[in-house]
Amino acid sequence: MKKIVVSTAAALLVFLSVQFVCAQDFDPKKQAQIAKLLPLARISLGEALTIGARQGRPIAAGFEIDRGRLNLWVFVRKGGRFLELTLDYDSGEIVAAELITKREDLRNANSENQAVARAKMSLREATEKAMEENIGFRAVEITPRLDDGTPRAKIVLNRGEEFREISQDLGLIEKPAEDSKEDAAVDADIAGADPWKPFNQKTFWFNLQIDRFVFRPVATGYNAVLPGPVRQAIANALDNLNVTRRLVNNILQLKFAGAGRELSRFVINSSMGLVGLFDIADAFGIRQSNRDTGQTLGVYGIGAGPYLVLPFLPPLTVRDFFGFVADEAMEPLDYFIPLASSLAIGATGWISDRAADIDSFWGVELTTPDLYGTVRDAYLQRREFAVRK
């Protein structure tokens, strides 16, 4: 527990940097990348929409290029909220769920939801029809809209190097689907998960002021002094040191493939990557399997308990607080290096995390009306999906 204050304060802000990936414009470079990587995807856009329907009402979906990698996303409406689901395009597993928060993104999501609510044809039916009428093409993206009151969907198709964009009429129903009962149920669930709201709100405000006047200025200076490649190398090395938590929890969750990847990553990055400064394993396609003790407790049936915000700590539930303590105890260097060195490493990790997240957090803070509720809902949704996957 020696590094709790300095190593975790910025973790709160990780949950604030909720991103929404809007329907992308396929420029030639992205088209070429998608055309090259799309054959690797075993999950079709239609199947992704079906998977998304298990979590809410799908309102858009598509493949995109993110940092040179193929990514599969589905936007869904669940109760009165909108989520971005990220799917593993090989297995169909939901690997991430983010709450959509920014005003412009919410405006787009509301528009898409209204179109879907008025449509006779589902998004999956629309993609299937488009592919039947365009033999040999594969659906890449579907985004609905209301065109003079008529629901239509923009569908992007791909075959080899060729891309084609079509507009599909979804049909019109006079009375849209009723969502009020579902909205009320979701609101009741959240209220039950946050019985300590007055205390949590005050602590959240305190953490926010500490970040605004202390942490953010320090992170800004860090970004100004160190060039991007150096910052990335430091982040890689610190992440490499955190392998124990991920390895142990993969084993406890019986995720032996994930444990194998973590062990392989540590060996490769510690040797070929110069003690972890370079993520060589990622270049080899060996992806990280990020698991923690709070997640493990949930996998074994322990309930989340109430939502909890403590000074200098990230958002938690009671279950995740005990998991957080256990994760901190797994830091191997704490047992072999002096306290001062341990604190210095923890402080560097905190600054590195906060510096990497500095711009996205600032945008969320300025554009989100209910920042406390947004952070809480995003955290609870993320942890729910983390336990399921």
VENDABEL-V746566 format. One record per backbone hydrogen bond with DSSP energy under -0.5 kcal/mol. CO is the residue of the C=O (numbers start at 1). NH is the residue of the N-H. Records with the same first field share a line. If there is no record, write none. Layout:
CO->NH / NH
This chain:
1->4
3->7
4->8
5->9
8->11 / 12
9->12
10->13 / 14
11->14 / 15
12->15
13->17
16->18
20->22
24->26
25->27
27->31
28->32
29->33
30->34
31->35
32->36
33->37
34->38
37->40
38->41
40->42
42->44
44->48
45->49
46->50
47->51
48->52
49->53
50->54
51->54
52->55 / 56
56->58
57->77
59->144
60->75
61->142
62->73
64->66 / 71
66->69
69->66
71->64
72->87
73->62
74->85
75->59 / 60
76->78 / 83
77->57
78->81
81->78
82->100
83->76 / 85
84->98
85->74 / 87
86->95 / 96
87->72 / 89
88->92
89->42 / 43
93->88 / 95
96->86
98->84
102->106
103->107
104->108
105->109
106->110
107->111
108->112
109->113
110->114
111->115
112->116
113->117
114->118
115->119
116->119
117->177
118->173
122->126
123->127
124->128
125->129
126->130
127->131
128->132
129->133
130->134
134->137
138->158
140->63
141->156
142->61
143->154
145->147 / 152
146->148
147->150
149->151
150->147
151->170
152->145
153->155 / 168
154->143
155->166
156->140 / 141
157->164
158->138
159->162
162->159
164->157
166->155 / 168
167->169
168->153
170->120 / 121
174->176
179->183
180->184
181->185
182->186
183->187
184->188
185->189
186->190
187->191
188->192
189->193
190->194
191->194
193->307
194->197
196->200
197->201
198->202
199->203
200->204
201->205
202->206
203->207
204->208
205->209
206->210
207->211
208->212
209->213
210->214 / 215
211->216
214->218
215->219
216->220
217->221
218->222
219->223
220->224
221->225
222->226
227->231
228->232
229->233
230->234
231->235
232->236
233->237
234->238
235->239
236->240
237->241
238->242
239->242
240->243
241->244
242->246
243->247
244->248
245->249
246->250
247->251
248->252
249->253
250->255
251->254
254->256
255->259
256->260
257->261
258->262
259->263
260->264
261->265
262->266
263->267
264->268
265->269
266->270
267->271
268->272 / 273
269->276
270->275
271->274
273->277 / 278
274->277
278->280
279->283
280->284
281->286
282->285
285->287
288->290
289->291
292->296
293->297
294->298
295->299
296->300
297->302
298->301
304->319
306->318
308->316
310->313
316->308
317->321
318->322
319->323
320->324
321->325
322->326
323->327
324->328
325->329
326->330
327->330
328->331
330->332
331->334
332->335
333->336 / 337
338->342
339->343
340->344
341->345
342->346
343->347
344->348
345->349
346->350
347->351
348->352
349->353
350->354
351->355
352->356
353->357
355->358
357->361
358->362
359->363
360->364
361->365
362->366
363->367
364->368
367->369
369->371
370->374
371->375
372->376
373->377
374->378
375->379
376->380
377->381
378->382
379->383
380->384
381->385
382->386
383->387
384->388
385->389
